Amino acid sequence: WEGRVLWGLLIYGTIQFVQQSRQFVRHSDHSKRLMCFAIVFGWTCKAQLSERSFQSADEEGNALVERNLLEAEELYHMGVQSGWQPYYCLDVLRATLAQAWNEENGLWLQEAETKGAAFRSIEATIEDMSKAIGGMIRVKAAGLPVTYASYFTILQVIFFAMAPWVWAAKGGWLAPL
């Protein structure tokens, strides 16, 4: 349940990030890069939780390169970096926002105070995305309690040991089968 809640928060955070960046970032190249890496972030989260690299054949890294959502060189760098790949995407989002911030007319907002407030708002959303994937990694690593798994194993053994005796009386000639 906690994993589903965290996945919902991740989706909400990603949508929130895309909406915020569309409202604040003026430069189309930066805006496109932010949208693309928001999409890539979701796929890297899936790969991380599946315990696979984003570049593996079972994951969508190469397909996203073909769809021009990611550059082949970026895919390569994601594979050789030492950290978790979703966090690489978050770093790219932060770096792209910083570029837009430092560029002349990079943001729709012009006043320093409003630019700062927008930047803090987007950073808070990225932080929420980071907390969500971190929580999901924690839930995945913790797994189910031992008693939970052993309870169902014991229940199955009892059921399959007792069921043939109960069904044999009603089965008649089908009992040997």
Solvent accessible surface area in square Angstrom, and as a share of the most:
residue,aa,sasa,rsa
1,W,235,0.82
2,E,82,0.37
3,G,24,0.23
4,R,186,0.68
5,V,66,0.38
6,L,23,0.12
7,W,86,0.30
8,G,36,0.34
9,L,92,0.46
10,L,3,0.02
11,I,83,0.42
12,Y,138,0.52
13,G,2,0.02
14,T,24,0.14
15,I,93,0.47
16,Q,56,0.25
17,F,0,0.00
18,V,44,0.25
19,Q,103,0.46
20,Q,20,0.09
21,S,0,0.00
22,R,143,0.52
23,Q,127,0.57
24,F,43,0.18
25,V,4,0.02
26,R,98,0.36
27,H,69,0.31
28,S,85,0.55
29,D,96,0.50
30,H,20,0.09
31,S,9,0.06
32,K,120,0.51
33,R,87,0.32
34,L,1,0.00
35,M,35,0.16
36,C,12,0.07
37,F,3,0.01
38,A,2,0.02
39,I,76,0.39
40,V,0,0.00
41,F,0,0.00
42,G,26,0.25
43,W,81,0.28
44,T,0,0.00
45,C,0,0.00
46,K,70,0.30
47,A,0,0.00
48,Q,38,0.17
49,L,37,0.18
50,S,43,0.28
51,E,136,0.61
52,R,97,0.36
53,S,52,0.33
54,F,0,0.00
55,Q,44,0.20
56,S,39,0.25
57,A,104,0.81
58,D,97,0.50
59,E,12,0.06
60,E,44,0.20
61,G,0,0.00
62,N,81,0.42
63,A,45,0.35
64,L,1,0.00
65,V,35,0.20
66,E,140,0.63
67,R,149,0.54
68,N,117,0.60
69,L,30,0.15
70,L,6,0.03
71,E,113,0.51
72,A,65,0.51
73,E,119,0.53
74,E,22,0.10
75,L,12,0.06
76,Y,134,0.51
77,H,77,0.34
78,M,1,0.00
79,G,39,0.37
80,V,92,0.53
81,Q,52,0.23
82,S,126,0.81
83,G,41,0.39
84,W,126,0.44
85,Q,23,0.10
86,P,0,0.00
87,Y,63,0.24
88,Y,47,0.18
89,C,0,0.00
90,L,1,0.00
91,D,85,0.44
92,V,16,0.09
93,L,1,0.00
94,R,79,0.29
95,A,56,0.43
96,T,2,0.01
97,L,7,0.03
98,A,39,0.30
99,Q,100,0.45
100,A,0,0.00
101,W,82,0.29
102,N,119,0.61
103,E,68,0.31
104,E,153,0.68
105,N,79,0.40
106,G,1,0.01
107,L,12,0.06
108,W,132,0.46
109,L,51,0.26
110,Q,105,0.47
111,E,109,0.49
112,A,74,0.57
113,E,134,0.60
114,T,61,0.35
115,K,39,0.17
116,G,11,0.11
117,A,51,0.40
118,A,7,0.06
119,F,70,0.29
120,R,157,0.57
121,S,44,0.28
122,I,3,0.02
123,E,54,0.24
124,A,51,0.39
125,T,8,0.05
126,I,0,0.00
127,E,77,0.34
128,D,78,0.41
129,M,0,0.00
130,S,24,0.16
131,K,130,0.55
132,A,2,0.02
133,I,0,0.00
134,G,25,0.24
135,G,10,0.09
136,M,8,0.04
137,I,23,0.12
138,R,132,0.48
139,V,45,0.26
140,K,98,0.41
141,A,87,0.67
142,A,78,0.60
143,G,48,0.46
144,L,124,0.62
145,P,84,0.53
146,V,126,0.72
147,T,104,0.60
148,Y,107,0.41
149,A,57,0.44
150,S,46,0.30
151,Y,130,0.49
152,F,86,0.36
153,T,77,0.45
154,I,106,0.54
155,L,88,0.44
156,Q,107,0.48
157,V,95,0.55
158,I,95,0.48
159,F,105,0.44
160,F,136,0.57
161,A,56,0.43
162,M,112,0.50
163,A,8,0.06
164,P,74,0.47
165,W,196,0.69
166,V,90,0.52
167,W,151,0.53
168,A,46,0.35
169,A,93,0.72
170,K,179,0.76
171,G,26,0.25
172,G,50,0.48
173,W,241,0.84
174,L,122,0.61
175,A,51,0.40
176,P,119,0.75
177,L,183,0.91
